[in-house]
Amino acid sequence: MKIKAFEYVSDCNKHGIRIYPVLKYGKYQLVVEFNRSAEFLPHEIIRTRMGEVRYPTETAEWSNKMLELYEHLYNTKVVPKLSAA
């Protein structure tokens, strides 16, 4: 399953979607960023969205949630673009 999850990460990054943790008040909040290209240049950012849930830094819960979000975004944002082409 992990290998498939990293394929989701790669495909999302190729389509300008990335997720990264931000340390806030000692816990991680996940940020989803949508870009016009896969280069992630500051002037190409379309939208950035900060998550509401804070995850402890000492557990793998935040990274597991990040992989789940990549899978969800792959299925909802990337697959429709691929099937439309």
Steps between C-alpha positions, in 0.01 A plus 500: 500500500781743578638476146159590355477792744829641374373470143208721605748751645703502179199542272352776716833685500517471121157666483592786734355366825714466810440450869745593772502531880534834678602510864252707699485511879713184526282289269477451126225641284481380141494751215365414155638713219369516143734636231485566127803279434712231663783747565331652809612854437360763737331701223321189366307419818128482432378420850637394838282339763602440864349201676311542825630189681831510688703178512763409762857518370617186679259263320457400136135607501570819302692317227232231470234770467713676240516181290122457537448856376726437202294193410177697533631789289632257241158339464307829497733742316757307294297205368228723346770700319662181371173352379399825328814504286 
